[in-house]
Amino acid sequence: MPAATTAESSDQLLARILASLDDDKAEDIVTIDLRGRSAMADHMVIASGRSSRQVASIAQKLVDRLKIECGRIARIEGKDTGDWVLIDTDDVIVHVFRPEVREFYQLEKMWMPADALASLRGGAVPDATQSLTQ
């Protein structure tokens, strides 16, 4: 498959994922562009739910929508506890956390480009659906 087609499909998948998270009232949604930085996926999405029940529900609805709308089978881990749910769609990795768990692991700090991390250290907090690129 040509690179442009692959990028378009991962970007389209990312848009569907962001729409699903927004529909289910996920909070503090952050996207991180991994292209050229990691072979595991093109994008990473990190979001929060207010409770374990909401985290699990957001994740399950996302997996269901991807199957119905895209015919894509996503792997899901952690839904039973609802503290941190990982959804792997191959092109996009999605993490949905309870806020306390998200704060503890701080995945954004691990994957953010240096300039975005510097602004975070300066007290700025990423806006919902903020896109972080290289």
C-alpha positions as CSV (number, residue, x, y, z in Angstrom):
1,M,0.0,0.0,0.0
2,P,1.4,3.4,-0.9
3,A,2.6,5.6,2.1
4,A,0.0,8.4,1.3
5,T,-2.9,5.9,1.4
6,T,-1.6,4.4,4.7
7,A,-1.3,7.9,6.2
8,E,-4.8,8.8,5.0
9,S,-6.3,5.7,6.5
10,S,-4.6,6.2,9.9
11,D,-5.7,9.9,9.9
12,Q,-9.3,8.9,9.0
13,L,-9.2,6.3,11.8
14,L,-7.8,8.9,14.2
15,A,-10.7,11.2,13.3
16,R,-13.3,8.5,14.0
17,I,-11.6,7.7,17.3
18,L,-11.6,11.4,18.4
19,A,-15.3,11.7,17.4
20,S,-16.2,8.6,19.4
21,L,-14.3,9.9,22.5
22,D,-16.0,13.3,22.2
23,D,-19.4,11.6,21.8
24,D,-18.9,9.7,25.0
25,K,-17.7,12.8,27.0
26,A,-14.1,11.8,27.4
27,E,-12.1,14.6,28.9
28,D,-8.6,16.1,28.3
29,I,-8.1,14.4,25.0
30,V,-4.6,14.6,23.7
31,T,-3.3,13.3,20.4
32,I,0.4,12.6,19.8
33,D,1.8,12.1,16.3
34,L,4.1,9.1,16.4
35,R,5.0,8.9,12.7
36,G,8.8,8.9,12.3
37,R,9.2,8.4,16.1
38,S,7.9,4.9,16.7
39,A,7.1,1.9,14.5
40,M,4.3,0.7,16.9
41,A,1.6,3.1,15.5
42,D,1.0,6.4,13.7
43,H,-0.8,8.1,16.5
44,M,-1.4,7.9,20.2
45,V,-4.5,9.2,21.9
46,I,-4.7,9.8,25.6
47,A,-8.0,10.6,27.3
48,S,-9.7,10.5,30.7
49,G,-13.1,9.4,32.0
50,R,-14.5,10.6,35.3
51,S,-14.9,7.1,36.9
52,S,-14.0,3.4,36.3
53,R,-17.4,2.8,34.8
54,Q,-17.1,5.7,32.4
55,V,-13.6,4.7,31.4
56,A,-14.8,1.1,30.6
57,S,-17.8,2.4,28.8
58,I,-15.8,4.8,26.6
59,A,-13.4,2.1,25.6
60,Q,-16.1,-0.5,24.9
61,K,-18.2,1.9,22.8
62,L,-15.0,2.9,20.8
63,V,-14.2,-0.8,20.1
64,D,-17.8,-1.4,19.0
65,R,-18.0,1.6,16.8
66,L,-14.7,0.7,15.1
67,K,-16.0,-2.8,14.4
68,I,-19.3,-1.6,13.0
69,E,-18.1,1.6,11.1
70,C,-14.7,0.4,9.9
71,G,-14.8,-3.4,10.1
72,R,-11.7,-3.0,12.3
73,I,-11.1,-5.4,15.2
74,A,-9.3,-3.6,18.0
75,R,-7.6,-5.3,20.9
76,I,-8.6,-4.0,24.4
77,E,-6.9,-4.5,27.7
78,G,-7.8,-3.3,31.2
79,K,-11.6,-2.9,30.7
80,D,-12.5,-5.0,33.7
81,T,-10.8,-2.7,36.2
82,G,-11.5,0.5,34.4
83,D,-8.5,2.4,35.7
84,W,-6.5,2.3,32.5
85,V,-7.8,0.8,29.3
86,L,-5.6,0.3,26.3
87,I,-7.2,0.0,22.8
88,D,-4.8,-1.1,20.0
89,T,-6.1,-0.5,16.5
90,D,-2.7,-1.0,15.0
91,D,-2.5,2.5,13.5
92,V,-3.7,4.3,16.6
93,I,-3.1,3.4,20.2
94,V,-5.7,4.7,22.6
95,H,-5.3,5.1,26.4
96,V,-8.3,5.9,28.5
97,F,-7.6,6.6,32.2
98,R,-9.2,7.6,35.4
99,P,-7.7,11.0,36.1
100,E,-5.7,9.8,39.2
101,V,-4.1,7.0,37.2
102,R,-3.3,9.2,34.3
103,E,-1.5,11.7,36.6
104,F,0.5,8.8,38.1
105,Y,1.7,7.4,34.8
106,Q,2.1,10.7,32.9
107,L,2.3,9.1,29.4
108,E,2.1,12.5,27.8
109,K,5.5,13.4,29.3
110,M,7.0,10.2,27.9
111,W,5.8,10.7,24.3
112,M,5.5,14.5,23.9
113,P,8.0,16.3,21.7
114,A,10.5,18.4,23.8
115,D,9.0,21.8,23.0
116,A,5.5,20.6,24.1
117,L,6.9,19.1,27.2
118,A,8.7,22.4,28.0
119,S,5.4,24.3,27.8
120,L,3.8,21.8,30.1
121,R,6.6,22.3,32.7
122,G,5.9,26.1,32.4
123,G,2.5,25.5,33.8
124,A,0.5,25.2,30.6
125,V,-2.0,22.3,30.5
126,P,-2.9,20.8,27.1
127,D,-6.3,21.7,25.8
128,A,-8.9,19.0,25.1
129,T,-8.2,17.5,21.6
130,Q,-4.8,19.3,21.4
131,S,-2.6,17.7,18.8
132,L,1.0,17.3,19.6
133,T,3.4,17.0,16.7
134,Q,7.1,16.9,16.2
